[in-house]
Amino acid sequence: MPEGDTVWLTAKRLHEALAGRVLLRSDLRVPRFATSDLTGRTVLEVVPRGKHLMTRVEGGLTLHSHLRMDGAWKVLPGGGPCVRLPGPQHQIRAVLGTAENTAVGYRLPVLELLRTSEEERAVGHLGPDLLGPDWDPDLALANLAREPDRPLGEALLDQRNLAGVGNVYKCELCFLLGVTPWLPFGLLPSERAAALPGTAQRLLAANRERHQRRTTGPAGPAGRPTGQNLYVYGRAQRPCLRCGTPVRVADQDDRPTYWCPTCQTGPTP
């Protein structure tokens, strides 16, 4: 599932391609909204909310989408009905075209048209957005602390606590905190718990403008070599970048979870 920084960048690109322009093409290929037509309406903005995308159009309507595991939006140059839509046609769920650009949504598991005034119905359950204007580190910390017995990794992935952390950042944050993802949140030392929301926000903010995510510091001669962008995620059996111990992997809540058995303390499977 895409992390919050990926969704933020997707929203930015859609906004740049569509905002302020009139829709000349509208095709929602889901049964419930197949007859809905947005042509003639101006796109007001495209904004992210955690891992959700909200495309707001004039007339008080919002097209809400969620990428989940393998959904994607692509922006094609050119507009109008003659623009060729690449990729398997059966995977296309939405087409929004202006005179200048065409946005195509592939494999979108969540796609719905709702009134903008009712957006909270779709995203009101989310905690503070790490990359949003509502970011509140104190509230995020309070949300996490409500379940002190819950494993830290599970708590970080719960979007009701804080919105935007995915499996990659879960693993990297636990490494930076020096604890395993199975440590109950209540056993996390207080100073590390207090630093967690700010660290998470800084990681996502630092990566939101680029495709290749990096948590280990700058690349290049003065930084980490290329290929060492992440401390533990995806590095099973490879040496830990700090201590050299082979990184381990196990499932947590059906997701591959990586950790260093030397640098991180706490329970393991």
C-alpha positions as CSV (number, residue, x, y, z in Angstrom):
1,M,0.0,0.0,0.0
2,P,1.4,3.4,-0.9
3,E,2.8,5.5,1.9
4,G,1.5,9.0,2.6
5,D,4.4,10.7,0.7
6,T,3.5,8.8,-2.5
7,V,-0.1,9.8,-2.2
8,W,0.9,13.4,-1.6
9,L,3.1,13.4,-4.7
10,T,0.2,11.8,-6.7
11,A,-2.2,14.5,-5.5
12,K,0.3,17.3,-6.5
13,R,0.7,15.9,-10.0
14,L,-3.1,15.5,-10.5
15,H,-3.6,19.1,-9.1
16,E,-1.1,20.5,-11.5
17,A,-2.6,18.7,-14.4
18,L,-6.3,19.3,-13.7
19,A,-6.9,22.2,-11.3
20,G,-8.5,25.3,-12.8
21,R,-9.5,23.5,-16.0
22,V,-12.8,22.4,-17.3
23,L,-13.4,18.6,-17.7
24,L,-14.1,17.7,-21.3
25,R,-14.0,14.0,-20.6
26,S,-15.4,12.1,-17.7
27,D,-15.6,8.3,-17.4
28,L,-16.1,6.5,-14.1
29,R,-15.9,2.8,-14.7
30,V,-17.5,1.5,-11.6
31,P,-21.1,0.2,-11.6
32,R,-22.4,2.6,-9.0
33,F,-21.2,5.8,-10.8
34,A,-21.0,4.6,-14.4
35,T,-23.7,7.1,-15.4
36,S,-22.3,10.0,-13.5
37,D,-21.0,12.8,-15.8
38,L,-18.6,15.5,-14.7
39,T,-18.0,17.1,-18.1
40,G,-18.4,20.8,-18.1
41,R,-17.3,21.2,-14.5
42,T,-14.1,22.9,-13.4
43,V,-11.7,21.0,-11.2
44,L,-11.1,23.1,-8.2
45,E,-8.3,21.1,-6.5
46,V,-6.8,17.7,-5.8
47,V,-5.8,17.2,-2.2
48,P,-4.4,14.2,-0.2
49,R,-5.8,13.2,3.1
50,G,-3.6,10.5,4.6
51,K,-3.6,7.8,1.9
52,H,-6.8,9.1,0.3
53,L,-7.2,11.4,-2.7
54,M,-9.9,14.0,-3.0
55,T,-10.6,15.5,-6.4
56,R,-13.0,18.4,-5.9
57,V,-15.0,19.8,-8.7
58,E,-17.4,22.7,-9.0
59,G,-20.9,22.1,-8.0
60,G,-19.9,20.7,-4.6
61,L,-18.8,17.3,-5.7
62,T,-15.7,15.3,-4.7
63,L,-14.2,12.2,-6.5
64,H,-12.7,10.1,-3.7
65,S,-10.2,7.5,-4.5
66,H,-7.8,5.3,-2.6
67,L,-4.8,3.4,-4.1
68,R,-4.5,0.6,-1.6
69,M,-2.0,-2.0,-2.7
70,D,-1.6,-1.5,-6.5
71,G,-3.8,1.4,-7.6
72,A,-2.3,4.2,-9.6
73,W,-3.1,7.5,-11.3
74,K,-1.3,8.5,-14.5
75,V,-1.3,11.9,-16.2
76,L,-1.2,11.8,-20.0
77,P,-0.4,14.9,-22.1
78,G,-3.3,16.0,-24.3
79,G,-7.0,16.1,-23.9
80,G,-10.2,15.1,-25.6
81,P,-11.8,11.7,-26.5
82,C,-9.0,10.8,-29.0
83,V,-6.3,10.5,-26.4
84,R,-5.1,6.9,-26.3
85,L,-5.3,5.3,-22.9
86,P,-2.4,3.0,-22.3
87,G,-2.3,-0.2,-20.3
88,P,-4.9,-3.0,-20.0
89,Q,-8.3,-1.3,-20.6
90,H,-10.1,-3.5,-18.1
91,Q,-7.9,-2.1,-15.3
92,I,-9.1,1.5,-15.9
93,R,-11.5,2.8,-13.3
94,A,-11.6,6.5,-14.0
95,V,-10.8,9.0,-16.8
96,L,-10.7,12.7,-16.3
97,G,-9.7,14.8,-19.2
98,T,-9.3,18.5,-19.9
99,A,-8.1,20.3,-23.0
100,E,-4.5,20.0,-21.9
101,N,-4.2,16.7,-19.9
102,T,-5.9,13.4,-19.2
103,A,-5.7,11.7,-15.8
104,V,-6.3,7.9,-15.8
105,G,-6.9,5.9,-12.6
106,Y,-5.9,2.2,-12.8
107,R,-7.0,-0.6,-10.5
108,L,-8.6,1.8,-8.0
109,P,-10.2,-0.4,-5.3
110,V,-12.0,2.7,-3.9
111,L,-13.7,5.2,-6.2
112,E,-16.8,7.1,-5.2
113,L,-18.5,10.4,-6.0
114,L,-19.8,12.2,-3.0
115,R,-20.8,15.7,-1.9
116,T,-17.8,17.8,-0.8
117,S,-19.7,18.7,2.3
118,E,-19.8,15.0,3.2
119,E,-16.1,14.2,2.8
120,E,-15.9,13.4,6.5
121,R,-18.0,10.4,5.8
122,A,-15.0,8.9,3.9
123,V,-12.0,10.3,5.8
124,G,-13.4,11.6,9.2
125,H,-12.1,8.5,11.0
126,L,-8.4,9.4,10.2
127,G,-6.0,10.7,12.7
128,P,-3.9,13.8,12.1
129,D,-2.3,13.8,8.6
130,L,1.5,13.7,8.7
131,L,1.7,15.9,5.5
132,G,-1.6,17.8,6.0
133,P,-2.6,21.2,7.4
134,D,-4.2,19.4,10.3
135,W,-0.9,17.8,11.5
136,D,-0.9,17.7,15.3
137,P,1.9,15.7,16.9
138,D,0.4,15.9,20.4
139,L,-2.9,14.4,19.2
140,A,-1.0,11.7,17.3
141,L,0.9,10.8,20.4
142,A,-2.2,10.8,22.5
143,N,-3.9,8.5,20.0
144,L,-1.1,6.0,20.1
145,A,-1.0,6.1,23.9
146,R,-4.7,5.1,24.1
147,E,-3.7,1.4,23.6
148,P,-0.5,0.9,25.6
149,D,-0.5,-2.9,25.1
150,R,-0.7,-2.7,21.3
151,P,2.5,-3.6,19.4
152,L,4.1,-0.4,18.1
153,G,4.1,-1.6,14.5
154,E,0.4,-2.2,14.4
155,A,-0.3,1.1,16.1
156,L,1.7,3.0,13.5
157,L,-0.2,1.4,10.7
158,D,-3.6,2.3,12.2
159,Q,-4.6,5.4,10.2
160,R,-6.9,6.4,13.0
161,N,-3.8,7.2,15.1
162,L,-1.9,9.2,12.5
163,A,-2.5,9.2,8.8
164,G,0.2,8.4,6.3
165,V,2.5,5.7,7.7
166,G,2.8,2.5,5.7
167,N,4.8,-0.6,6.1
168,V,8.0,0.9,4.9
169,Y,8.0,3.8,7.3
170,K,6.7,1.5,10.1
171,C,9.9,-0.6,9.8
172,E,12.2,2.4,9.4
173,L,10.7,4.3,12.3
174,C,11.0,1.3,14.7
175,F,14.7,1.0,13.6
176,L,15.3,4.7,14.3
177,L,13.6,4.3,17.7
178,G,15.8,1.3,18.5
179,V,12.9,-1.1,19.3
180,T,11.2,-3.9,17.5
181,P,7.8,-3.5,15.9
182,W,6.4,-6.0,18.4
183,L,7.2,-3.9,21.5
184,P,4.0,-2.7,23.2
185,F,3.7,1.1,22.8
186,G,3.4,1.5,26.5
187,L,6.9,0.1,27.0
188,L,8.5,2.5,24.6
189,P,10.8,4.9,26.7
190,S,9.0,8.2,27.2
191,E,11.6,10.3,25.4
192,R,11.5,8.0,22.3
193,A,7.7,8.1,22.4
194,A,7.7,11.9,22.5
195,A,10.1,12.0,19.5
196,L,8.1,9.5,17.4
197,P,5.5,11.9,15.8
198,G,8.1,14.5,14.8
199,T,10.4,11.8,13.4
200,A,7.6,10.3,11.3
201,Q,6.6,13.7,10.0
202,R,10.2,14.6,9.0
203,L,10.7,11.4,7.2
204,L,7.6,11.7,5.1
205,A,8.2,15.4,4.4
206,A,11.8,14.8,3.3
207,N,10.6,12.2,0.7
208,R,7.3,13.6,-0.6
209,E,8.9,15.3,-3.6
210,R,10.8,12.2,-4.9
211,H,10.2,8.7,-6.2
212,Q,13.1,7.0,-4.5
213,R,12.5,7.0,-0.8
214,R,15.5,7.5,1.5
215,T,15.7,7.3,5.3
216,T,19.4,6.9,5.7
217,G,20.5,10.4,4.9
218,P,21.8,12.1,1.7
219,A,23.2,10.0,-1.1
220,G,26.4,10.7,-2.9
221,P,30.1,11.1,-1.9
222,A,29.2,12.7,1.4
223,G,26.3,10.4,2.2
224,R,25.2,6.8,1.9
225,P,26.1,4.9,-1.3
226,T,23.4,4.3,-3.9
227,G,21.4,1.2,-3.0
228,Q,21.5,1.9,0.8
229,N,18.4,4.1,0.9
230,L,16.7,2.2,3.8
231,Y,18.0,0.9,7.0
232,V,16.0,-2.4,7.2
233,Y,13.0,-2.5,4.9
234,G,13.6,-5.0,2.1
235,R,17.0,-5.9,3.4
236,A,16.3,-9.4,4.8
237,Q,19.6,-11.4,5.4
238,R,21.7,-8.4,4.3
239,P,24.0,-6.7,6.8
240,C,22.6,-4.0,9.0
241,L,23.9,-0.6,7.9
242,R,24.9,0.2,11.5
243,C,26.2,-3.0,13.0
244,G,26.5,-5.6,10.2
245,T,24.1,-8.1,11.8
246,P,21.9,-9.8,9.1
247,V,18.5,-8.1,9.0
248,R,15.6,-10.4,9.8
249,V,12.0,-10.5,8.4
250,A,8.8,-11.9,9.8
251,D,5.1,-11.2,9.3
252,Q,3.2,-8.7,11.5
253,D,-0.5,-8.4,10.7
254,D,0.2,-10.2,7.4
255,R,2.9,-7.7,6.3
256,P,6.6,-8.5,5.9
257,T,8.3,-6.7,8.8
258,Y,12.1,-6.1,8.9
259,W,14.3,-5.4,11.9
260,C,17.8,-5.7,13.2
261,P,18.1,-8.1,16.1
262,T,21.1,-6.2,17.5
263,C,20.1,-2.6,17.1
264,Q,16.5,-3.1,18.1
265,T,15.4,-4.4,21.4
266,G,12.1,-5.9,22.4
267,P,10.0,-9.0,21.6
268,T,10.2,-10.8,18.3
269,P,8.1,-13.5,16.7
